[in-house]
């Protein structure tokens, strides 16, 4: 059922007032009209510990058919992005992990996206850590319906479309065309844009990864440019759209508030991991190039631009 945006934000703000207690979310605390009994036991919540050092988040778009026009199937990770967040410099680095990257699962070399099918989000995190050599602190896992709902809840997203594309929307079953150029997309249009790939020919998956990183960057930018109290109110709406996460809502809300208050300082770098592949045993696989991944992640970990190691693929 589609959420009413105003109602969702009002409820979210109420949650912020009653649970999060973020600075900037309210001007004063309502006084109680009834005297509270004294107690020697403190019932206050522990102080929220927000990361001050750079950390990694695995952003996963799963391909669950729940709520779509297609029949249920075993879920896989449709898109995977490793995001390094520096909460001091406000620098965000996004690296796609191609879903066709060779990964050994149960003794068989197969695609990276199979880790989600067999072992869920936790198995995907482990596979990503094994591949990239970094420790992932948090994961955010979202399906098709959750993505559409969230984009609609924040009144769409602005993207630059490299060429006119068309695809049947997996939610409504209707064909959606997104025109080339700067576009403001609603949730269903944004999902079509994030999923389309066959229109791009031989480099279809690499170009789609570039689009997905653009969508993520634009969503982050849009939320960070909201007033801090409004952006904090969006956090519960975002969390409700997720399939799964291990990030505490209060930690996320504090981080959002911090980035909103410093939105002018936010910078981005992004690229993909190795993406050249070939047919191996009747399936398309990208070789597991651990040396290339090590070189790439050394630059990322140092706060550098990963595109200097592997250039992202764009529409010619």
N, C-alpha and C positions, 0 to 999 in steps of 0.2 A: 504494500500500500504506500502510495507516494506521501511523503511527509509534507506538511505545511511549513514553509520556511520560517515564517514569523513565529509560529507556535514553537517550532524546534529551537529557534534562537532564544526565545523567551524562557523556555524550559532549561536550556543550557545555561543561560545567565543565572537562573535560579540555583542551579547546581553549583555554579561558580560561587555564588553568595554563601550557599549553605555548606559546601564541602571544600572547595579549593581555597577560599579565603585569599585570593590573589590581590596584591596591591594594585590599585587602579580599577578594580572591579566594583568597588562601592566606596561611598564617601564616609559612612558612619555605620556603626553596628547597632542594631535595634536592641533596646534595653528590654529585659524581661519584666513583666508586671508581677511576677510571683517569686518570692524569695527562695533561692535554691538551698537545699540542705548542704551543710559543709561536709567535707570528706577529706581524709588524709591521703587518699589514693587519687593520683592524677589521672584523669581520663582524656587528657589532651593527646592528639595524635603526634607521632614522632615528626620532627622537622623533615620536610621533603629535601632530599639530597639531589641536586641537579648537577650533571656533569660539567666540569670546568675545563677538562682536557678534551682534545679531539676524540671522537668515537665513531663507530661504524653501525649503520642500520641497514638491514637487508629488506628491500621493498619488493614484494612479490605480488604479481597479478595472477591469481589462479584462474583456471578455466572451468570452474564449476558451472554446470548448466541449471542449477536451481534458479527458478524464476524466469527462465528463458523459454523460447519456443522449441528448444531441442531436448531430446531425451537425456536423462542422467547418464553419466559415464564415470569412469575412474578419473579423478581430477589430476591435472598436471600443472606445473608452473608455466603459464603462458608468456610471462615476461619477468625477468629478475634484474634488479638494479642494486648494486652495492653503493651505499651513500656514506661518504665521510663528512662529518659535521664538526666544524671547529667553533665552539660557542664563545670563543674569545675574539677571533678575527672575523667571525661571521662568514667564513668561506665554506662553500659546499661543493663537494666533488662527487659526480655521479658516473659510475662505471657499469655498463651493461655486461651481464654474464650471458653470452649466447646460449639459448636453450639446447642447441645441438652440440655443445661442447662434450667431448668424450669423457664419460664418467663411469667408473667401474662400480656396478651394483650387483651384489650377490654373485661375484665372480665373473660377470659378463660386462664387456664394454658396451655401453649404450649412451643415450642422450642425458644431458644434465637434468632435463625436466622430469625424468623418471624418478628422481630422488623424491619428489613431492608425491608421486603416485604411490610409491612403496612405503615411504617413511614420513610423509607429511611435511609440515613447515620445519619441524625440528631437524629432520633428515636433510632438508634443503639447506638449512643454515650450516650443518656440519659439512655438507658437500662443498659449500661456498668457502668455508674456512680452509678446508683441505686444498682447494684449488688456488685460493688467493694468498694464503699464509697469514691472514690477519684475524684478529679476534673480533667477532661480531657481538656487539652489546645488546642490540634490540632487533626485532623483526616486526614488520607491518605487512599483513597478508590481506588482500582485498579481492573479491570476486567481481564479475561483470555488473551485477545488479547494484552492489554496494558502490561501485565506481560511478555509475550513472546517477544514483541518488545523491551522492556527495557533490558531484559537479553541479547538479541542478540546485542543491541546497545553497550553494554559494553563487548562484546566478550565472553559471557558465564559466568558460575559460577562453582566453584570447591566445591564438596560435598563428603561426605562419605556415600555410600549407604549400608544399613544393610543387604540387601538380594536382589537377582535379581528379578526385577519386570517388568511386561508388562501391557500396557494399550493402548487403542485406543486414539490417540490424538484428542481432541475435535476441534482443529483448522483445521487440514489437513485430518482427517479421517483415517490416517495410524496408524497401530499398532507400538508402540515404546517399545523397551526393553532396560532397564537400568541395567547394570550388577552390581553385588555386588562389593564393594570396593571403593577406591578413584577414582572419575570420574570428568571429565570436561564436563559440560552439556551445550548445546545450549538452546535457549528459549523454544522450544517445548519439549525437554527432561526434562528441569527443571519443566515445567508445569505438565508433566506426573508424575514426582517424587513427586511434591507437592500435587497432587490430589489422587494418588493411596491409597487405604485403605483396600479393601476387601481381599487382599492377606494376611493381618495380623490377620485374624480370629477375636476372641472375643474382642480384644483390638484395633480393626482397627482404630477407631477415635482418641484414645489417642496417638497411634504411629504416625498417620498422623500429629497430632499437633506437635509432636517432630520433624518430618521432616520439617514442615513449619517453625518452629523456627530456625532450622539449616540453611535453605535457606536464611531467612532474615538476620541472623547473618553473613553468608558468603558474602552476597551482601554488607552489611554495611562495612565489613572488606575490601572487594575488592576496594570499592570506597575510603575508608579512606586511603588506601595505595597508591593511585594515587598522583602525584604532585598536590599541592593545586589548581593551575590554571586549570589543566585538570579536576579535580574533580568538580570544580565550573562550568566548561563548561558543565558537564554532567547534572547539576541540571535542566536546561530548558528541556532537553530531558526526564528526569524523570517526571517532572511536566506534560509534554504533554502526557505521558502514563497513567496518573491518570484519573479515572472517576470523582473524586471530591476531593477537599481539602479546608481547611480554613487556611492553612499555607501560609503566604506571601513568594513569591519566593526569595526575598532578605534576609529574615530571614533564610530560609533554606540554601541559598548559604553561608551566614556568618557562620552558624553552621557547614556546611560541611567543610569550610575552616579551622575553628577552630579545628575540629576533625582530619583533614588531617595533620595539623601542629603538632598535638600531638598523632599521630597514635600509637606510641609505648606505650602510657599510657592507651589505650582503653582496657577495660575488660568487660566481659559479664557474666551474670547469667540468667538462664531461667528454667521455668517449666510450668505446666498446672494448672489451677484451678481444683476443684473436678471433676473427670471424670467417676466415677462408676455410672452406670445407670441400668434401668430395663424397662420392658414394662408397661406402664400406659395408660389405655383406648385405647389400640391398637397402641400406638406410643411409641418409645423409648425415655425416658426422664431421665435426670440426676437431682436428687433432688436439690433444691435450698438451699444449706447449707451456710447460711449467717454467722454463727459462724466460719466455716472453712475459708470462704473468708476474714473475718475480721482479723483472725490470719495470713493468708497468706499476706494480703496487709500491715499489720503492719510491717512485716519483709521487704517487698519491699520498703515501704515508708522510712524506716530507712537505706536503701542502702544495706540490707543484702541479703543472698542467699535464694530465695523462695523454692529451692529444699530441704532445711532442714525441711520444713513444709509439702510439698507434693512432693514426688519423681516423676520425669518424667518417663513415660512409654517408654521402648525401646524394640526392637526385642530381644527375648531371644537367 
